[in-house]
Amino acid sequence: MTLGAAALAAALVAGAPAAAPDDSALPWATINICDTAQQPQTVGVRVFAPQRDSGAQWTRIRLQFYDDASGRWKRVRASTDDAWHRLGSGRTARFGGRDFTFAAPDPGRRFLLRGLVDLQWRRGSTVTSQTRVRTTGGHADPMDPQLQDSRAVCEVR
């Protein structure tokens, strides 16, 4: 199973300040939209980037699909796939995210998707710290409209 570049369009959601996270917290990502009635064939990835003294937060958000034939996760390829986006100055923790919209799978098929997020902290053009996280569940916040749902993977049929 593959998801072609033509079948994938993406929209970046601006980085918003986090709602009072602990600055020593670890970064995380979660699936916050999974093929809903309001947003069909859409998967949303929400990211938390903590404040670090080492610089401004930057993120690159991509999707992976589970390839049943090989039993491995593989990257979804798209033309906007590798873009880096600045979330904030690094003075405070930030949330950001990206929504991916794609064509429905063929009848009887499914897409099993997860997010893969690279985070960097930069001073100017120098990368001072970096990490990679995959989407996990357990980050839902009933007070945050962007975090009503939180899951590790999204299955689209």
PyMOL CGO cylinders between C-alpha atoms (Angstrom):
from pymol import cmd
from pymol.cgo import CYLINDER

trace = [
    CYLINDER, 0.00, 0.00, 0.00, 1.32, 3.46, -0.83, 0.3, 1, 1, 1, 1, 1, 1,
    CYLINDER, 1.32, 3.46, -0.83, 0.03, 6.97, -0.46, 0.3, 1, 1, 1, 1, 1, 1,
    CYLINDER, 0.03, 6.97, -0.46, 1.04, 8.96, -3.51, 0.3, 1, 1, 1, 1, 1, 1,
    CYLINDER, 1.04, 8.96, -3.51, 2.24, 12.54, -3.38, 0.3, 1, 1, 1, 1, 1, 1,
    CYLINDER, 2.24, 12.54, -3.38, -0.73, 13.59, -5.50, 0.3, 1, 1, 1, 1, 1, 1,
    CYLINDER, -0.73, 13.59, -5.50, -3.09, 12.13, -2.91, 0.3, 1, 1, 1, 1, 1, 1,
    CYLINDER, -3.09, 12.13, -2.91, -1.69, 14.17, -0.05, 0.3, 1, 1, 1, 1, 1, 1,
    CYLINDER, -1.69, 14.17, -0.05, -2.19, 17.86, 0.65, 0.3, 1, 1, 1, 1, 1, 1,
    CYLINDER, -2.19, 17.86, 0.65, -1.07, 19.52, 3.86, 0.3, 1, 1, 1, 1, 1, 1,
    CYLINDER, -1.07, 19.52, 3.86, -1.89, 22.65, 5.83, 0.3, 1, 1, 1, 1, 1, 1,
    CYLINDER, -1.89, 22.65, 5.83, 0.23, 24.05, 8.64, 0.3, 1, 1, 1, 1, 1, 1,
    CYLINDER, 0.23, 24.05, 8.64, -1.47, 25.10, 11.86, 0.3, 1, 1, 1, 1, 1, 1,
    CYLINDER, -1.47, 25.10, 11.86, 0.28, 28.05, 13.50, 0.3, 1, 1, 1, 1, 1, 1,
    CYLINDER, 0.28, 28.05, 13.50, 2.21, 27.50, 16.70, 0.3, 1, 1, 1, 1, 1, 1,
    CYLINDER, 2.21, 27.50, 16.70, 0.19, 28.69, 19.67, 0.3, 1, 1, 1, 1, 1, 1,
    CYLINDER, 0.19, 28.69, 19.67, 1.51, 29.20, 23.18, 0.3, 1, 1, 1, 1, 1, 1,
    CYLINDER, 1.51, 29.20, 23.18, 1.15, 26.16, 25.38, 0.3, 1, 1, 1, 1, 1, 1,
    CYLINDER, 1.15, 26.16, 25.38, -1.33, 26.37, 28.26, 0.3, 1, 1, 1, 1, 1, 1,
    CYLINDER, -1.33, 26.37, 28.26, 1.07, 26.47, 31.22, 0.3, 1, 1, 1, 1, 1, 1,
    CYLINDER, 1.07, 26.47, 31.22, 3.22, 23.38, 30.62, 0.3, 1, 1, 1, 1, 1, 1,
    CYLINDER, 3.22, 23.38, 30.62, 6.19, 22.56, 32.79, 0.3, 1, 1, 1, 1, 1, 1,
    CYLINDER, 6.19, 22.56, 32.79, 9.22, 24.02, 30.97, 0.3, 1, 1, 1, 1, 1, 1,
    CYLINDER, 9.22, 24.02, 30.97, 11.26, 20.93, 31.85, 0.3, 1, 1, 1, 1, 1, 1,
    CYLINDER, 11.26, 20.93, 31.85, 8.69, 18.71, 30.10, 0.3, 1, 1, 1, 1, 1, 1,
    CYLINDER, 8.69, 18.71, 30.10, 9.69, 16.48, 27.22, 0.3, 1, 1, 1, 1, 1, 1,
    CYLINDER, 9.69, 16.48, 27.22, 8.44, 17.21, 23.70, 0.3, 1, 1, 1, 1, 1, 1,
    CYLINDER, 8.44, 17.21, 23.70, 5.59, 15.08, 22.38, 0.3, 1, 1, 1, 1, 1, 1,
    CYLINDER, 5.59, 15.08, 22.38, 3.25, 14.68, 19.42, 0.3, 1, 1, 1, 1, 1, 1,
    CYLINDER, 3.25, 14.68, 19.42, -0.21, 13.17, 19.08, 0.3, 1, 1, 1, 1, 1, 1,
    CYLINDER, -0.21, 13.17, 19.08, -2.89, 12.49, 16.47, 0.3, 1, 1, 1, 1, 1, 1,
    CYLINDER, -2.89, 12.49, 16.47, -5.61, 15.01, 17.28, 0.3, 1, 1, 1, 1, 1, 1,
    CYLINDER, -5.61, 15.01, 17.28, -7.76, 14.60, 14.15, 0.3, 1, 1, 1, 1, 1, 1,
    CYLINDER, -7.76, 14.60, 14.15, -8.58, 11.20, 12.69, 0.3, 1, 1, 1, 1, 1, 1,
    CYLINDER, -8.58, 11.20, 12.69, -10.94, 11.11, 9.68, 0.3, 1, 1, 1, 1, 1, 1,
    CYLINDER, -10.94, 11.11, 9.68, -13.85, 12.85, 11.43, 0.3, 1, 1, 1, 1, 1, 1,
    CYLINDER, -13.85, 12.85, 11.43, -17.25, 13.73, 9.97, 0.3, 1, 1, 1, 1, 1, 1,
    CYLINDER, -17.25, 13.73, 9.97, -16.20, 17.40, 10.07, 0.3, 1, 1, 1, 1, 1, 1,
    CYLINDER, -16.20, 17.40, 10.07, -12.80, 16.67, 8.49, 0.3, 1, 1, 1, 1, 1, 1,
    CYLINDER, -12.80, 16.67, 8.49, -13.03, 13.51, 6.37, 0.3, 1, 1, 1, 1, 1, 1,
    CYLINDER, -13.03, 13.51, 6.37, -9.81, 11.96, 5.04, 0.3, 1, 1, 1, 1, 1, 1,
    CYLINDER, -9.81, 11.96, 5.04, -7.85, 14.27, 7.33, 0.3, 1, 1, 1, 1, 1, 1,
    CYLINDER, -7.85, 14.27, 7.33, -5.23, 13.36, 9.91, 0.3, 1, 1, 1, 1, 1, 1,
    CYLINDER, -5.23, 13.36, 9.91, -4.00, 16.06, 12.27, 0.3, 1, 1, 1, 1, 1, 1,
    CYLINDER, -4.00, 16.06, 12.27, -0.75, 15.96, 14.21, 0.3, 1, 1, 1, 1, 1, 1,
    CYLINDER, -0.75, 15.96, 14.21, -0.40, 18.24, 17.26, 0.3, 1, 1, 1, 1, 1, 1,
    CYLINDER, -0.40, 18.24, 17.26, 3.07, 18.93, 18.69, 0.3, 1, 1, 1, 1, 1, 1,
    CYLINDER, 3.07, 18.93, 18.69, 4.29, 20.22, 22.05, 0.3, 1, 1, 1, 1, 1, 1,
    CYLINDER, 4.29, 20.22, 22.05, 7.72, 21.89, 21.99, 0.3, 1, 1, 1, 1, 1, 1,
    CYLINDER, 7.72, 21.89, 21.99, 9.00, 22.85, 25.45, 0.3, 1, 1, 1, 1, 1, 1,
    CYLINDER, 9.00, 22.85, 25.45, 11.02, 25.97, 26.10, 0.3, 1, 1, 1, 1, 1, 1,
    CYLINDER, 11.02, 25.97, 26.10, 14.76, 25.46, 26.09, 0.3, 1, 1, 1, 1, 1, 1,
    CYLINDER, 14.76, 25.46, 26.09, 17.42, 28.05, 26.74, 0.3, 1, 1, 1, 1, 1, 1,
    CYLINDER, 17.42, 28.05, 26.74, 19.16, 26.82, 23.61, 0.3, 1, 1, 1, 1, 1, 1,
    CYLINDER, 19.16, 26.82, 23.61, 16.94, 28.75, 21.18, 0.3, 1, 1, 1, 1, 1, 1,
    CYLINDER, 16.94, 28.75, 21.18, 13.86, 29.07, 19.00, 0.3, 1, 1, 1, 1, 1, 1,
    CYLINDER, 13.86, 29.07, 19.00, 11.68, 26.01, 18.36, 0.3, 1, 1, 1, 1, 1, 1,
    CYLINDER, 11.68, 26.01, 18.36, 11.44, 24.61, 14.83, 0.3, 1, 1, 1, 1, 1, 1,
    CYLINDER, 11.44, 24.61, 14.83, 9.44, 21.59, 13.70, 0.3, 1, 1, 1, 1, 1, 1,
    CYLINDER, 9.44, 21.59, 13.70, 9.06, 19.30, 10.71, 0.3, 1, 1, 1, 1, 1, 1,
    CYLINDER, 9.06, 19.30, 10.71, 5.93, 17.13, 10.79, 0.3, 1, 1, 1, 1, 1, 1,
    CYLINDER, 5.93, 17.13, 10.79, 5.50, 14.11, 8.53, 0.3, 1, 1, 1, 1, 1, 1,
    CYLINDER, 5.50, 14.11, 8.53, 3.27, 11.06, 8.35, 0.3, 1, 1, 1, 1, 1, 1,
    CYLINDER, 3.27, 11.06, 8.35, 4.16, 7.40, 8.22, 0.3, 1, 1, 1, 1, 1, 1,
    CYLINDER, 4.16, 7.40, 8.22, 1.90, 4.56, 7.05, 0.3, 1, 1, 1, 1, 1, 1,
    CYLINDER, 1.90, 4.56, 7.05, 2.05, 0.95, 8.13, 0.3, 1, 1, 1, 1, 1, 1,
    CYLINDER, 2.05, 0.95, 8.13, 2.89, -1.29, 5.19, 0.3, 1, 1, 1, 1, 1, 1,
    CYLINDER, 2.89, -1.29, 5.19, 1.14, -4.61, 5.83, 0.3, 1, 1, 1, 1, 1, 1,
    CYLINDER, 1.14, -4.61, 5.83, 3.26, -6.42, 3.22, 0.3, 1, 1, 1, 1, 1, 1,
    CYLINDER, 3.26, -6.42, 3.22, 6.61, -5.59, 4.84, 0.3, 1, 1, 1, 1, 1, 1,
    CYLINDER, 6.61, -5.59, 4.84, 5.38, -5.20, 8.43, 0.3, 1, 1, 1, 1, 1, 1,
    CYLINDER, 5.38, -5.20, 8.43, 7.14, -1.81, 8.66, 0.3, 1, 1, 1, 1, 1, 1,
    CYLINDER, 7.14, -1.81, 8.66, 6.29, 1.86, 9.01, 0.3, 1, 1, 1, 1, 1, 1,
    CYLINDER, 6.29, 1.86, 9.01, 7.16, 3.90, 5.89, 0.3, 1, 1, 1, 1, 1, 1,
    CYLINDER, 7.16, 3.90, 5.89, 7.12, 7.62, 5.22, 0.3, 1, 1, 1, 1, 1, 1,
    CYLINDER, 7.12, 7.62, 5.22, 4.28, 9.17, 3.30, 0.3, 1, 1, 1, 1, 1, 1,
    CYLINDER, 4.28, 9.17, 3.30, 5.96, 11.18, 0.55, 0.3, 1, 1, 1, 1, 1, 1,
    CYLINDER, 5.96, 11.18, 0.55, 4.59, 14.57, -0.48, 0.3, 1, 1, 1, 1, 1, 1,
    CYLINDER, 4.59, 14.57, -0.48, 5.98, 17.72, -2.05, 0.3, 1, 1, 1, 1, 1, 1,
    CYLINDER, 5.98, 17.72, -2.05, 5.65, 19.75, 1.19, 0.3, 1, 1, 1, 1, 1, 1,
    CYLINDER, 5.65, 19.75, 1.19, 6.87, 16.83, 3.28, 0.3, 1, 1, 1, 1, 1, 1,
    CYLINDER, 6.87, 16.83, 3.28, 10.25, 18.18, 4.37, 0.3, 1, 1, 1, 1, 1, 1,
    CYLINDER, 10.25, 18.18, 4.37, 9.47, 21.81, 5.22, 0.3, 1, 1, 1, 1, 1, 1,
    CYLINDER, 9.47, 21.81, 5.22, 10.67, 23.18, 8.57, 0.3, 1, 1, 1, 1, 1, 1,
    CYLINDER, 10.67, 23.18, 8.57, 8.47, 25.71, 10.38, 0.3, 1, 1, 1, 1, 1, 1,
    CYLINDER, 8.47, 25.71, 10.38, 9.33, 28.01, 13.26, 0.3, 1, 1, 1, 1, 1, 1,
    CYLINDER, 9.33, 28.01, 13.26, 7.00, 27.59, 16.23, 0.3, 1, 1, 1, 1, 1, 1,
    CYLINDER, 7.00, 27.59, 16.23, 8.38, 30.21, 18.58, 0.3, 1, 1, 1, 1, 1, 1,
    CYLINDER, 8.38, 30.21, 18.58, 11.29, 32.19, 19.94, 0.3, 1, 1, 1, 1, 1, 1,
    CYLINDER, 11.29, 32.19, 19.94, 12.12, 29.59, 22.60, 0.3, 1, 1, 1, 1, 1, 1,
    CYLINDER, 12.12, 29.59, 22.60, 11.12, 31.90, 25.46, 0.3, 1, 1, 1, 1, 1, 1,
    CYLINDER, 11.12, 31.90, 25.46, 7.99, 29.84, 26.18, 0.3, 1, 1, 1, 1, 1, 1,
    CYLINDER, 7.99, 29.84, 26.18, 6.72, 26.37, 25.40, 0.3, 1, 1, 1, 1, 1, 1,
    CYLINDER, 6.72, 26.37, 25.40, 4.69, 26.17, 22.18, 0.3, 1, 1, 1, 1, 1, 1,
    CYLINDER, 4.69, 26.17, 22.18, 2.07, 24.02, 20.49, 0.3, 1, 1, 1, 1, 1, 1,
    CYLINDER, 2.07, 24.02, 20.49, 1.98, 23.58, 16.74, 0.3, 1, 1, 1, 1, 1, 1,
    CYLINDER, 1.98, 23.58, 16.74, 0.58, 21.16, 14.26, 0.3, 1, 1, 1, 1, 1, 1,
    CYLINDER, 0.58, 21.16, 14.26, -0.25, 20.14, 10.76, 0.3, 1, 1, 1, 1, 1, 1,
    CYLINDER, -0.25, 20.14, 10.76, -3.28, 18.62, 9.05, 0.3, 1, 1, 1, 1, 1, 1,
    CYLINDER, -3.28, 18.62, 9.05, -2.85, 16.13, 6.21, 0.3, 1, 1, 1, 1, 1, 1,
    CYLINDER, -2.85, 16.13, 6.21, -5.73, 15.57, 3.78, 0.3, 1, 1, 1, 1, 1, 1,
    CYLINDER, -5.73, 15.57, 3.78, -5.69, 12.71, 1.27, 0.3, 1, 1, 1, 1, 1, 1,
    CYLINDER, -5.69, 12.71, 1.27, -7.85, 10.63, -1.05, 0.3, 1, 1, 1, 1, 1, 1,
    CYLINDER, -7.85, 10.63, -1.05, -9.86, 7.83, 0.56, 0.3, 1, 1, 1, 1, 1, 1,
    CYLINDER, -9.86, 7.83, 0.56, -8.36, 4.33, 0.39, 0.3, 1, 1, 1, 1, 1, 1,
    CYLINDER, -8.36, 4.33, 0.39, -9.78, 1.88, -2.13, 0.3, 1, 1, 1, 1, 1, 1,
    CYLINDER, -9.78, 1.88, -2.13, -12.84, -0.09, -0.92, 0.3, 1, 1, 1, 1, 1, 1,
    CYLINDER, -12.84, -0.09, -0.92, -11.81, -2.83, 1.51, 0.3, 1, 1, 1, 1, 1, 1,
    CYLINDER, -11.81, -2.83, 1.51, -8.43, -1.16, 2.13, 0.3, 1, 1, 1, 1, 1, 1,
    CYLINDER, -8.43, -1.16, 2.13, -7.19, 0.93, 5.03, 0.3, 1, 1, 1, 1, 1, 1,
    CYLINDER, -7.19, 0.93, 5.03, -4.52, 3.44, 5.91, 0.3, 1, 1, 1, 1, 1, 1,
    CYLINDER, -4.52, 3.44, 5.91, -2.90, 3.08, 9.32, 0.3, 1, 1, 1, 1, 1, 1,
    CYLINDER, -2.90, 3.08, 9.32, -1.05, 6.34, 9.96, 0.3, 1, 1, 1, 1, 1, 1,
    CYLINDER, -1.05, 6.34, 9.96, 1.12, 7.92, 12.64, 0.3, 1, 1, 1, 1, 1, 1,
    CYLINDER, 1.12, 7.92, 12.64, 3.05, 11.16, 12.93, 0.3, 1, 1, 1, 1, 1, 1,
    CYLINDER, 3.05, 11.16, 12.93, 6.82, 11.51, 12.85, 0.3, 1, 1, 1, 1, 1, 1,
    CYLINDER, 6.82, 11.51, 12.85, 8.05, 14.86, 14.18, 0.3, 1, 1, 1, 1, 1, 1,
    CYLINDER, 8.05, 14.86, 14.18, 11.53, 16.34, 14.14, 0.3, 1, 1, 1, 1, 1, 1,
    CYLINDER, 11.53, 16.34, 14.14, 12.12, 19.21, 16.57, 0.3, 1, 1, 1, 1, 1, 1,
    CYLINDER, 12.12, 19.21, 16.57, 15.07, 21.57, 16.61, 0.3, 1, 1, 1, 1, 1, 1,
    CYLINDER, 15.07, 21.57, 16.61, 16.07, 24.45, 18.85, 0.3, 1, 1, 1, 1, 1, 1,
    CYLINDER, 16.07, 24.45, 18.85, 18.13, 27.03, 16.97, 0.3, 1, 1, 1, 1, 1, 1,
    CYLINDER, 18.13, 27.03, 16.97, 20.13, 30.16, 17.67, 0.3, 1, 1, 1, 1, 1, 1,
    CYLINDER, 20.13, 30.16, 17.67, 20.18, 31.88, 14.31, 0.3, 1, 1, 1, 1, 1, 1,
    CYLINDER, 20.18, 31.88, 14.31, 21.05, 29.18, 11.80, 0.3, 1, 1, 1, 1, 1, 1,
    CYLINDER, 21.05, 29.18, 11.80, 22.87, 26.99, 14.34, 0.3, 1, 1, 1, 1, 1, 1,
    CYLINDER, 22.87, 26.99, 14.34, 21.02, 23.90, 15.62, 0.3, 1, 1, 1, 1, 1, 1,
    CYLINDER, 21.02, 23.90, 15.62, 21.70, 23.75, 19.36, 0.3, 1, 1, 1, 1, 1, 1,
    CYLINDER, 21.70, 23.75, 19.36, 19.45, 20.81, 20.26, 0.3, 1, 1, 1, 1, 1, 1,
    CYLINDER, 19.45, 20.81, 20.26, 17.26, 18.35, 18.38, 0.3, 1, 1, 1, 1, 1, 1,
    CYLINDER, 17.26, 18.35, 18.38, 15.04, 15.33, 18.86, 0.3, 1, 1, 1, 1, 1, 1,
    CYLINDER, 15.04, 15.33, 18.86, 12.54, 13.14, 17.02, 0.3, 1, 1, 1, 1, 1, 1,
    CYLINDER, 12.54, 13.14, 17.02, 9.21, 11.96, 18.44, 0.3, 1, 1, 1, 1, 1, 1,
    CYLINDER, 9.21, 11.96, 18.44, 6.43, 9.75, 17.14, 0.3, 1, 1, 1, 1, 1, 1,
    CYLINDER, 6.43, 9.75, 17.14, 2.80, 10.31, 17.96, 0.3, 1, 1, 1, 1, 1, 1,
    CYLINDER, 2.80, 10.31, 17.96, 1.52, 8.91, 21.24, 0.3, 1, 1, 1, 1, 1, 1,
    CYLINDER, 1.52, 8.91, 21.24, -1.86, 8.99, 22.95, 0.3, 1, 1, 1, 1, 1, 1,
    CYLINDER, -1.86, 8.99, 22.95, -2.81, 10.32, 26.34, 0.3, 1, 1, 1, 1, 1, 1,
    CYLINDER, -2.81, 10.32, 26.34, -2.45, 14.05, 25.70, 0.3, 1, 1, 1, 1, 1, 1,
    CYLINDER, -2.45, 14.05, 25.70, -6.14, 14.99, 25.43, 0.3, 1, 1, 1, 1, 1, 1,
    CYLINDER, -6.14, 14.99, 25.43, -7.18, 18.18, 27.20, 0.3, 1, 1, 1, 1, 1, 1,
    CYLINDER, -7.18, 18.18, 27.20, -10.93, 18.93, 27.41, 0.3, 1, 1, 1, 1, 1, 1,
    CYLINDER, -10.93, 18.93, 27.41, -10.10, 22.64, 27.86, 0.3, 1, 1, 1, 1, 1, 1,
    CYLINDER, -10.10, 22.64, 27.86, -8.11, 22.83, 24.59, 0.3, 1, 1, 1, 1, 1, 1,
    CYLINDER, -8.11, 22.83, 24.59, -10.19, 22.67, 21.37, 0.3, 1, 1, 1, 1, 1, 1,
    CYLINDER, -10.19, 22.67, 21.37, -7.10, 21.42, 19.49, 0.3, 1, 1, 1, 1, 1, 1,
    CYLINDER, -7.10, 21.42, 19.49, -6.65, 18.47, 21.89, 0.3, 1, 1, 1, 1, 1, 1,
    CYLINDER, -6.65, 18.47, 21.89, -10.12, 16.98, 22.25, 0.3, 1, 1, 1, 1, 1, 1,
    CYLINDER, -10.12, 16.98, 22.25, -8.69, 13.74, 20.80, 0.3, 1, 1, 1, 1, 1, 1,
    CYLINDER, -8.69, 13.74, 20.80, -5.25, 12.24, 21.38, 0.3, 1, 1, 1, 1, 1, 1,
    CYLINDER, -5.25, 12.24, 21.38, -4.04, 8.96, 19.91, 0.3, 1, 1, 1, 1, 1, 1,
    CYLINDER, -4.04, 8.96, 19.91, -0.89, 7.28, 18.68, 0.3, 1, 1, 1, 1, 1, 1,
    CYLINDER, -0.89, 7.28, 18.68, -2.25, 6.16, 15.31, 0.3, 1, 1, 1, 1, 1, 1,
    CYLINDER, -2.25, 6.16, 15.31, -5.18, 6.84, 13.00, 0.3, 1, 1, 1, 1, 1, 1,
    CYLINDER, -5.18, 6.84, 13.00, -6.91, 4.15, 10.99, 0.3, 1, 1, 1, 1, 1, 1,
    CYLINDER, -6.91, 4.15, 10.99, -8.76, 5.36, 7.89, 0.3, 1, 1, 1, 1, 1, 1,
    CYLINDER, -8.76, 5.36, 7.89, -11.02, 2.94, 6.00, 0.3, 1, 1, 1, 1, 1, 1,
]
cmd.load_cgo(trace, "trace")
